Amino acid sequence: MRPTSLRQHLTRAAMLTTFFAVLLSAGALLTYELVVYRQAGVTEMRTQADLITRSTAAAMELKDPRAAWENLYLLKQQPRIVAAAVYGPDGALIASHTTQPDAVNARIPANAAVWGPRFSGSMLEMTQPIERDGQRLGMLYLKARHDVWRRFSDFAMIVLAVSAVSLAAAFYLFVHLQRRITAPLEKMTEVARDVIGSHDWSLRAPATDYKDLDVLVDAFNRMLSECEVRTSELEREMVTRQGVEQELRHADHQKDVFLATLAHELRNPLSPMTSAVALLQMPAASVQARDKALVVLERQLRHIVRLVNDLLDASRVATGKLSLDRGRVDMGELLVIACEMAQPQARQQALQLELHRPADALFVEGDAVRLTQVFANLLSNACRYTPHGGRVDIALAAQAEWVVIAIEDTGIGVEPAMQERIFDLFEQADKTLQRGNTGLGVGLTLSRQIIELHGGTLSLHSEGLGKGSRFTVRLPRLLVDTLAPAPRAAPPSAALLRPLRILIADDNVDLSESFADMLSAHGHHVEVVHDGEAAVLAARRTVPDIALVDIGMPRLDGYGVARQLRADVRTQGMHLVAISGWGQDADRKAAIEAGFDHHLLKPVAPEDLAQLLGEAHRAFEASRPGELR
């Protein structure tokens, strides 16, 4: 079924309603006119009958048919009466009169019968008694022609004409008014079409002159406003989600790249370490070869530790858990140390590494270890990405309230599009295989974050590929000597300590046995166990001076071991050291709360272990003087 418009529906409904109203009115008028006109004809006929019966009563008393006929003959003056008759008391015809004797309508009944006025076709018939003084003398019969139907048809034509004119006028007026009423609706429809076609939610329907329609228009415009707001929110959310999705894809790609790079970076030191171990296992190897293998093992092990520490530091900075041990730092001396650390790499590539610094010392407030880590990383990158025979210059200068360090090289340079992204995690300027070991891509990220923790900035400038790079570090200058450098006591050697009773608890057999061999070589008494319950039993049995306890052990973890030993009167004074691969602040806090005195992060540096043994030795001397002499 083909849909129709609202205007057509309204027009059809209005015209049908008007038509039926006019039809009912015309029918009522015609019916009323018919009834009234028929009643008028009957009344006129009765009047004529009364006149004739009065004038004929005397003739009937005298039984004079001639007089009766003469009275009837007077009806010829009434053209509508076509027949009349007088009957006697016995019903016999006495006198009659017809205007057309041969016409069917002028026929007179042979006998008198009493009936009221009746219409038959175009004729009206009636009878009326002839009486005098209450005595019935006879019966009068009248038959007249009437024009009720003619007048009815004429009136009907008039009514139809008036109705047609009324319907036409009503149609004209309704269409005119309808346009004023439906125009706002059409405007709303037009606006709706435009919104759907152009997706422009700022369009609005105009106001109207009608209060009721204004309510609808206002609701429609409010709906458009709400749709505009919701659409804007959805568009922003879609843009945000697309951005997040793109970032997630980039992060996922970076994760894959990082894992592949990590595997590569770990395999690189593992290969020479494997070769060095194989060389040490060869009986025919010379002393020089064995010493060289040990140097390789130590160097590659430090490289692995540096990789792991960089990852841990990047994680700490990202989570806001990296803390700084602030003090007064002489940037000139710090850069000298950083250059010494980079010198072997520079010599290997025949690079000219020069430091330019002013005669006066420049100080900053910061963490010397972390700052050394930053500049060692920047110099390492400069040496790595500078071709053989190139140059690396380090310039230290003061600018008002800032200390500025510029590291400039003649290396491969960085393209402009990469100069900001290079500080993102796992990003590398040169990922080609020709560059060899390029690292994990966390060094620059970590360096910038450490510098920002010091309130400074780290930026890069390069004219492009093949034109070198310049990294600039700006740190707040310490103008007044308010912080004194913290003195660092040289850690005691494990070999210079008196013998101690040491308990090692670790499920890593290789680690625990190597610790035991190293400490036993220095004269200490060492016992090794490989689970938590065995550690508690051994400590209660021998009461060692110090216990090195791994956190993640079977049967009972290191926290449980510490709690049980601190709860026992015999072992509560022991020196407890937690050794773990987990080095977050929360891990250190959990170890201290469990009862440990220290928390060491694997792999444990020998100097850190020697320092802890020295503290345990001093604590032992304080509690039991004379026993170690």
For each residue, the residues with C-beta under 8 A, 3 or more apart:
1:
2:
3:
4: 8 9
5: 8 9
6: 9 10 182 185
7: 10 11 178 182
8: 4 5 11 12
9: 4 5 6 12 13
10: 6 7 13 14 178 182
11: 7 8 14 15 171 174 175 178
12: 8 9 15 16
13: 9 10 16 17
14: 10 11 17 18 170 174 178
15: 11 12 18 19 167 170 171 174
16: 12 13 19 20
17: 13 14 20 21
18: 14 15 21 22 166 167 170 171 174
19: 15 16 22 23 167
20: 16 17 23 24
21: 17 18 24 25
22: 18 19 25 26 163 166 167
23: 19 20 26 27 163
24: 20 21 27 28
25: 21 22 28 29 163
26: 22 23 29 30 156 159 160 162 163
27: 23 24 30 31
28: 24 25 31 32
29: 25 26 32 33 155 159
30: 26 27 33 34 152 155 156 159
31: 27 28 34 35
32: 28 29 35 36
33: 29 30 36 37 151 152 155
34: 30 31 37 38 148 152
35: 31 32 38 39
36: 32 33 39 40
37: 33 34 40 41 148 151 152
38: 34 35 41 42 119 146 148
39: 35 36 42 43
40: 36 37 43 44
41: 37 38 44 45 124 144 146 148
42: 38 39 45 46 117 124 126
43: 39 40 46 47
44: 40 41 47 48
45: 41 42 48 49 117 124 126 142 144
46: 42 43 49 50 117 126 128
47: 43 44 50 51
48: 44 45 51 52 75 78 81 142 144
49: 45 46 52 53 126 128 140 142
50: 46 47 53 54 128
51: 47 48 54 55
52: 48 49 55 56 71 72 74 75 84 140 142
53: 49 50 56 57 128 129 130 131 140
54: 50 51 57
55: 51 52 58 59 71 74
56: 52 53 59 60 67 68 71 72 86 130 138 140
57: 53 54 60 61 130 131 132 137
58: 55 61 62 67
59: 55 56 62 63 64 65 66 67 68 71
60: 56 57 63 68 86 88 94 130 137 138
61: 57 58 132 137
62: 58 59 67
63: 59 60
64: 59 67 68
65: 59 68 69 94 95
66: 59 69 70
67: 56 58 59 62 64 70 71
68: 56 59 60 64 65 71 72 86 94 95
69: 65 66 72 73 95 96 97
70: 66 67 73 74
71: 52 55 56 59 67 68 74 86 95
72: 52 56 68 69 75 84 85 86 95 96 97
73: 69 70 76 97
74: 52 55 70 71 77
75: 48 52 72 78 81 84 97
76: 73 97 99
77: 74
78: 48 75 81 144
79: 99
80: 144 145 146
81: 48 75 78 84 99 142 143 144 145
82: 98 99 100 103 105 106 123 143 144 145
83: 96 97 98 99 105 106 107 108 141 142 143
84: 52 72 75 81 96 97 98 140 141 142 143
85: 72 93 95 96 97 108 109 112 140 141
86: 56 60 68 71 72 93 94 95 96 130 138 139 140 141
87: 91 92 93 94 111 112 138 139 140 141
88: 60 91 92 93 94 138
89: 136 137 138
90:
91: 87 88 111 112 139
92: 87 88 111
93: 85 86 87 88 96 108 110 111 112
94: 60 65 68 86 87 88 138
95: 65 68 69 71 72 85 86
96: 69 72 83 84 85 86 93 108
97: 69 72 73 75 76 83 84 85
98: 82 83 84 101 103 106 108
99: 76 79 81 82 83 106
100: 82 103 105 106
101: 98 106
102: 106
103: 82 98 100 106 107
104: 107
105: 82 83 100 122 123 143 145
106: 82 83 98 99 100 101 102 103 143
107: 83 103 104
108: 83 85 93 96 98 141 143
109: 85 112 113 141
110: 93
111: 87 91 92 93
112: 85 87 91 93 109 127 138 139 141
113: 109 127
114: 127 129 139
115: 118 125 126 127
116: 126
117: 42 45 46 124 125 126
118: 115 124 125 126
119: 38 123 124 146 148
120: 123 124 125
121:
122: 105 145 146 147 149
123: 82 105 119 120 143 144 145 146
124: 41 42 45 117 118 119 120 143 144 145 146
125: 115 117 118 120 141 142 143
126: 42 45 46 49 115 116 117 118 141 142
127: 112 113 114 115 139 140 141 142
128: 46 49 50 53 139 140 142
129: 53 114 136 138 139 140
130: 53 56 57 60 86 136 137 138 139 140
131: 53 57 134 135 136 137
132: 57 61 135 137
133:
134: 131
135: 131 132
136: 89 129 130 131
137: 57 60 61 89 130 131 132
138: 56 60 86 87 88 89 94 112 129 130
139: 86 87 91 112 114 127 128 129 130
140: 49 52 53 56 84 85 86 87 127 128 129 130
141: 83 84 85 86 87 108 109 112 125 126 127
142: 45 48 49 52 81 83 84 125 126 127 128
143: 81 82 83 84 105 106 108 123 124 125
144: 41 45 48 78 80 81 82 123 124
145: 80 81 82 105 122 123 124
146: 38 41 80 119 122 123 124
147: 122 150 151
148: 34 37 38 41 119 151 152
149: 122 152 153
150: 147 153 154
151: 33 37 147 148 154 155
152: 30 33 34 37 148 149 155 156
153: 149 150 156 157
154: 150 151 157 158
155: 29 30 33 151 152 158 159
156: 26 30 152 153 159 160
157: 153 154 160 161
158: 154 155 161 162
159: 26 29 30 155 156 162 163
160: 26 156 157 163 164
161: 157 158 164 165
162: 26 158 159 165 166
163: 22 23 25 26 159 160 166 167
164: 160 161 167 168
165: 161 162 168 169
166: 18 22 162 163 169 170
167: 15 18 19 22 163 164 170 171
168: 164 165 171 172
169: 165 166 172 173
170: 14 15 18 166 167 173 174
171: 11 15 18 167 168 174 175
172: 168 169 175 176
173: 169 170 176 177
174: 11 14 15 18 170 171 177 178
175: 11 171 172 178 179
176: 172 173 179 180
177: 173 174 180 181
178: 7 10 11 14 174 175 181 182
179: 175 176 182 183
180: 176 177 183 209
181: 177 178 184 185 210 213
182: 6 7 10 178 179 185 186
183: 179 180 186 187 208
184: 181 187 188 205 206 208 210 213 216 217
185: 6 181 182 188 189 213
186: 182 183 189 190
187: 183 184 190 191 205 206
188: 184 185 191 192 205 216 217 220
189: 185 186 192 193
190: 186 187 193 194
191: 187 188 194 195 203 204 205 220 224
192: 188 189 195 196
193: 189 190 196 197
194: 190 191 197 198 200 203
195: 191 192 198 199 200 201 203 224
196: 192 193 199
197: 193 194
198: 194 195 203
199: 195 196
200: 194 195 203
201: 195 224 225 227 228 231
202: 228
203: 191 194 195 198 200 224
204: 191 221 224
205: 184 187 188 191 217 220 221
206: 184 187 217
207: 214 217
208: 183 184 213 214 217
209: 180
210: 181 184 213 214
211: 214 215
212: 215 216
213: 181 184 185 208 210 216 217
214: 207 208 210 211 217 218
215: 211 212 218 219
216: 184 188 212 213 219 220
217: 184 188 205 206 207 208 213 214 220 221
218: 214 215 221 222
219: 215 216 222 223
220: 188 191 205 216 217 223 224
221: 204 205 217 218 224 225
222: 218 219 225 226
223: 219 220 226 227
224: 191 195 201 203 204 220 221 227 228
225: 201 221 222 228 229
226: 222 223 229 230
227: 201 223 224 230 231
228: 201 202 224 225 231 232
229: 225 226 232 233
230: 226 227 233 234
231: 201 227 228 234 235
232: 228 229 235 236
233: 229 230 236 237
234: 230 231 237 238
235: 231 232 238 239
236: 232 233 239 240
237: 233 234 240 241
238: 234 235 241 242
239: 235 236 242 243
240: 236 237 243 244
241: 237 238 244 245
242: 238 239 245 246
243: 239 240 246 247
244: 240 241 247 248
245: 241 242 248 249
246: 242 243 249 250
247: 243 244 250 251
248: 244 245 251 252
249: 245 246 252 253
250: 246 247 253 254
251: 247 248 254 255
252: 248 249 255 256
253: 249 250 256 257
254: 250 251 257 258 425 426 427
255: 251 252 258 259 426
256: 252 253 259 260
257: 253 254 260 261 426 441
258: 254 255 261 262 426 440 441
259: 255 256 262 263
260: 256 257 263 264
261: 257 258 264 265 426 438 439 440 441
262: 258 259 265 266 307 440
263: 259 260 266 267
264: 260 261 267 268 437
265: 261 262 268 269 307 437 439 440
266: 262 263 269 270 304 307
267: 263 264 270 271
268: 264 265 271 303 437
269: 265 266 272 273 300 301 303 304
270: 266 267 273 274 300
271: 267 268 274 275
272: 269 275 276 296 300
273: 269 270 276 277 296 297 300 301
274: 270 271 277 278
275: 271 272 278 279 293 296
276: 272 273 279 280 293 294 296 297 300
277: 273 274 280 281 293 297
278: 274 275 281 282
279: 275 276 282 285 289 290 293
280: 276 277 285 290 293 294
281: 277 278
282: 278 279 285
283:
284:
285: 279 280 282 289 290 293
286: 289 290
287: 290 291
288: 291 292
289: 279 285 286 292 293
290: 279 280 285 286 287 293 294
291: 287 288 294 295
292: 288 289 295 296
293: 275 276 277 279 280 285 289 290 296 297
294: 276 280 290 291 297 298
295: 291 292 298 299
296: 272 273 275 276 292 293 299 300
297: 273 276 277 293 294 300 301
298: 294 295 301 302
299: 295 296 302 303
300: 269 270 272 273 276 296 297 303 304
301: 269 273 297 298 304 305 603
302: 298 299 305 306
303: 268 269 299 300 306 307
304: 266 269 300 301 307 308
305: 301 302 308 309 603
306: 302 303 309 310
307: 262 265 266 303 304 310 311 440
308: 304 305 311 312
309: 305 306 312 313
310: 306 307 313 314 440 442 443 446
311: 307 308 314 315 440 442
312: 308 309 315 316 583
313: 309 310 316 317 322 373 446 450
314: 310 311 317 318 425 442 445 446 449
315: 311 312 318 319
316: 312 313 319 321 322 584 585
317: 313 314 320 321 322 446 449 450 453
318: 314 315 449
319: 315 316
320: 317
321: 316 317 584 585
322: 313 316 317 449 450 453
323: 585
324: 366 367 370 453 454
325: 367 368 369 486
326: 365 366 367 483
327: 365 366 367 368 483 484 485 486
328: 363 364 365 478 481 482 483 484 485
329: 334 363 364 365 366 367 368 371 485
330: 333 334 361 362 363 485
331: 334 335 361 362 363 364 371 396 403 405 475
332: 335 336 357 358 361 362 396
333: 330 336 337 361
334: 329 330 331 337 338 368 371 372 375
335: 331 332 338 339 355 357 375 394 396 405
336: 332 333 339 340 355
337: 333 334 340 341 372
338: 334 335 341 342 372 375 376 379
339: 335 336 342 343 353 355 379 394
340: 336 337 343
341: 337 338 372 376 379
342: 338 339 345 346 353 376 379 380 382 383 392
343: 339 340 346 347 353
344: 347 348
345: 342 348 349 351 380 383 384
346: 342 343 349 351 352 353 383 392
347: 343 344 350 351
348: 344 345
349: 345 346 383 386 387 388 389 390
350: 347 388 389
351: 345 346 347 383 386 388 389 390 391 392
352: 346 390 391 392
353: 339 342 343 346 379 383 392 394
354: 391 392 393 394
355: 335 336 339 394 396
356: 393 394 395 396
357: 332 335 362 395 396
358: 332 362 396 397 398
359:
360:
361: 330 331 332 333
362: 330 331 332 357 358 396 398 403 477
363: 328 329 330 331 403 477 478 481
364: 328 329 331 371 403 454 475 476 477 478
365: 326 327 328 329 454 476 478 483
366: 324 326 327 329 370 371 454 475
367: 324 325 326 327 329 370 371 450 454
368: 325 327 329 334 371 372 485
369: 325 372 373
370: 324 366 367 373 374 450 453
371: 329 331 334 364 366 367 368 374 375 450 454
372: 334 337 338 341 368 369 375 376
373: 313 369 370 376 377 446 447 450
374: 370 371 377 378 446 447 450 451 458 473
375: 334 335 338 371 372 378 379 405 407 473
376: 338 341 342 372 373 379 380
377: 373 374 380 381 443 444 446 447
378: 374 375 381 382 407 447 471 473
379: 338 339 341 342 353 375 376 382 383 392 394 407
380: 342 345 376 377 383 384 443
381: 377 378 384 385 439 443 444
382: 342 378 379 385 386 392 407 409 411 469 471
383: 342 345 346 349 351 353 379 380 386 392 409
384: 345 380 381 435 437 438 439
385: 381 382 409 411 412 429 430 435 469
386: 349 351 382 383 390 391 392 409 410 411 412
387: 349 390 410 411 412
388: 349 350 351
389: 349 350 351
390: 349 351 352 386 387 409 410 411
391: 351 352 354 386 409 410
392: 342 346 351 352 353 354 379 382 383 386 407 408 409 410
393: 354 356 406 407 408 409
394: 335 339 353 354 355 356 379 405 406 407
395: 356 357 405 406 408
396: 331 332 335 355 356 357 358 362 403 404 405
397: 358 403 404 405 406
398: 358 362 402 403 404 477
399: 402 403 404 474
400: 477
401: 476 477 479
402: 398 399 456 474 475 476 477
403: 331 362 363 364 396 397 398 399 474 475 476 477
404: 396 397 398 399 472 473 474
405: 331 335 375 394 395 396 397 472 473 475
406: 393 394 395 397 470 471 472 473
407: 375 378 379 382 392 393 394 470 471 472 473
408: 392 393 395 468 469 470 471
409: 382 383 385 386 390 391 392 393 468 469 470
410: 386 387 390 391 392 468
411: 382 385 386 387 390 468 469
412: 385 386 387 429 430 465 466
413: 462 463 464 465 466 467 468 469
414: 418 419 422 429 460 462 464 465 469
415: 418 419 462 464 465
416: 419 462 464
417: 421
418: 414 415 421 422 427 429
419: 414 415 416 422 460 461 462
420: 423
421: 417 418 424 427
422: 414 418 419 427 428 429 444 460
423: 420 427 444 445 448 458 460
424: 421 427 445
425: 254 314 441 442 445
426: 254 255 257 258 261 440 441 442 445
427: 254 418 421 422 423 424 441 444 445
428: 422 431 438 439 441
429: 385 412 414 418 422
430: 385 412 435 438
431: 428 435 438
432: 435
433: 436
434:
435: 384 385 430 431 432 438
436: 433
437: 264 265 268 384
438: 261 384 428 430 431 435 441
439: 261 265 381 384 428 442 443
440: 258 261 262 265 307 310 311 426 443
441: 257 258 261 425 426 427 428 438 444 445
442: 310 311 314 425 426 439 445 446
443: 310 377 380 381 439 440 446 447
444: 377 381 422 423 427 441 447 448 458
445: 314 423 424 425 426 427 441 442 448 449
446: 310 313 314 317 373 374 377 442 443 449 450
447: 373 374 377 378 443 444 450 451 458
448: 423 444 445 451 452 458
449: 314 317 318 322 445 446 452 453
450: 313 317 322 367 370 371 373 374 446 447 453 454
451: 374 447 448 454 456 457 458 473 475
452: 448 449 455 456 457 458
453: 317 322 324 370 449 450
454: 324 364 365 366 367 371 450 451 475 476
455: 452 475 476
456: 402 451 452 473 474 475 476
457: 451 452 472 473 474
458: 374 423 444 447 448 451 452 471 472 473
459: 471 472
460: 414 419 422 423 469 470 471 472
461: 419 469 470 472
462: 413 414 415 416 419 467 468 469 470
463: 413 467 468
464: 413 414 415 416 467
465: 412 413 414 415
466: 412 413
467: 413 462 463 464
468: 408 409 410 411 413 462 463
469: 382 385 408 409 411 413 414 460 461 462
470: 406 407 408 409 460 461 462
471: 378 382 406 407 408 458 459 460
472: 404 405 406 407 457 458 459 460 461
473: 374 375 378 404 405 406 407 451 456 457 458
474: 399 402 403 404 456 457
475: 331 364 366 402 403 405 451 454 455 456
476: 364 365 401 402 403 454 455 456
477: 362 363 364 398 400 401 402 403
478: 328 363 364 365 481 482 483
479: 401
480:
481: 328 363 478 484
482: 328 478
483: 326 327 328 365 478
484: 327 328 481
485: 327 328 329 330 368
486: 325 327
487:
488:
489:
490:
491: 607 608 610 611 614
492: 496 497 610 611 613 614
493: 496 497 610
494: 497 518 519 522 524 606 609 610 613
495: 522 523
496: 492 493
497: 492 493 494 500 522 524 610 613 614 617
498: 617 628
499: 523 524 525 628
500: 497 524 525 544 545 546 613 616 617 620
501: 524 525 527 542 543 544 545 546
502: 519 524 525 526 527 544 545 546 547 548 613
503: 526 527 529 535 538 539 542 544 546 547 548 549
504: 512 515 516 519 526 527 528 529 547 548
505: 512 528 529 530 531 532 534 535 538 547 548 549 550 553 558 561
506: 511 512 515 528 530 548 549 550 553 579
507: 530 531 550 552 553 554
508: 511 512 550
509: 512 513 530
510: 513 514
511: 506 508 514 515 602
512: 504 505 506 508 509 515 516 528 530
513: 509 510 516 517 528
514: 510 511 517 518
515: 504 506 511 512 518 519 526 548
516: 504 512 513 519 520 526 528
517: 513 514 520 521
518: 494 514 515 521 522 606
519: 494 502 504 515 516 522 524 526
520: 516 517 523 524 525 526
521: 517 518
522: 494 495 497 518 519
523: 495 499 520
524: 494 497 499 500 501 502 519 520 613
525: 499 500 501 502 520
526: 502 503 504 515 516 519 520
527: 501 502 503 504 538 542 544
528: 504 505 506 512 513 516
529: 503 504 505 534 535 538
530: 505 506 507 509 512 534 553 554
531: 505 507 534 535 553 554 555 556
532: 505 535 536 553 554 555 556 557 558 560 561
533: 536 537 555 556
534: 505 529 530 531 537 538 555
535: 503 505 529 531 532 538 539 547 549 553 556 561
536: 532 533 539 540 556 561 564 565
537: 533 534 540 541
538: 503 505 527 529 534 535 541 542 544
539: 503 535 536 542 543 544 547 561 565 571 574
540: 536 537 543 568 570 571
541: 537 538
542: 501 503 527 538 539
543: 501 539 540 570 571 574
544: 500 501 502 503 527 538 539 547 574
545: 500 501 502 574 575 616 617 620
546: 500 501 502 503 574 575 576 577 612 613 616
547: 502 503 504 505 535 539 544 565 574 575 576 577
548: 502 503 504 505 506 515 577 579
549: 503 505 506 535 553 558 561 562 576 577 578 579 596
550: 505 506 507 508 553 558 579 580
551: 557 558 559 578 579 580 582 587 591
552: 507 557 558 580 581
553: 505 506 507 530 531 532 535 549 550 556 557 558 561
554: 507 530 531 532
555: 531 532 533 534
556: 531 532 533 535 536 553 560 561 564
557: 532 551 552 553 560 561
558: 505 532 549 550 551 552 553 561 562 578 580 591 594 596
559: 551 562 563 590 591 594
560: 532 556 557 563 564 594
561: 505 532 535 536 539 549 553 556 557 558 564 565
562: 549 558 559 565 566 576 578 591 594 595 596
563: 559 560 566 567 594 595
564: 536 556 560 561 567 568
565: 536 539 547 561 562 568 571 572 574 576 595
566: 562 563 571 572 576 595
567: 563 564 572
568: 540 564 565 571 572
569: 572
570: 540 543
571: 539 540 543 565 566 568 574
572: 565 566 567 568 569
573: 623
574: 539 543 544 545 546 547 565 571
575: 545 546 547 597 612 615 616 619
576: 546 547 549 562 565 566 595 596 597 598
577: 546 547 548 549 596 597 598 599 600 612
578: 549 551 558 562 591 594 596 598 599 600
579: 506 548 549 550 551 600 602 604
580: 550 551 552 558 583 587 591 599 600 601 602
581: 552 601 602
582: 551 587
583: 312 580 587 588 599 601
584: 316 321 587 588
585: 316 321 323 588 589
586: 589 590
587: 551 580 582 583 584 590 591 599
588: 583 584 585 591 592 599
589: 585 586 592 593
590: 559 586 587 593 594
591: 551 558 559 562 578 580 587 588 594 596 599
592: 588 589 596 599
593: 589 590
594: 558 559 560 562 563 578 590 591
595: 562 563 565 566 576
596: 549 558 562 576 577 578 591 592 599
597: 575 576 577
598: 576 577 578 612
599: 577 578 580 583 587 588 591 592 596
600: 577 578 579 580 604 608 609 612
601: 580 581 583 604
602: 511 579 580 581
603: 301 305
604: 579 600 601 608 609
605: 608 609
606: 494 518 609 610
607: 491 610 611
608: 491 600 604 605 611 612
609: 494 600 604 605 606 612 613
610: 491 492 493 494 497 606 607 613 614
611: 491 492 607 608 614 615
612: 546 575 577 598 600 608 609 615 616
613: 492 494 497 500 502 524 546 609 610 616 617
614: 491 492 497 610 611 617 618
615: 575 611 612 618 619
616: 500 545 546 575 612 613 619 620
617: 497 498 500 545 613 614 620 621 628
618: 614 615 621 622
619: 575 615 616 622 623
620: 500 545 616 617 623 624 627 628
621: 617 618 624 625 628
622: 618 619 625
623: 573 619 620
624: 620 621 627 628
625: 621 622
626: 629
627: 620 624
628: 498 499 617 620 621 624
629: 626
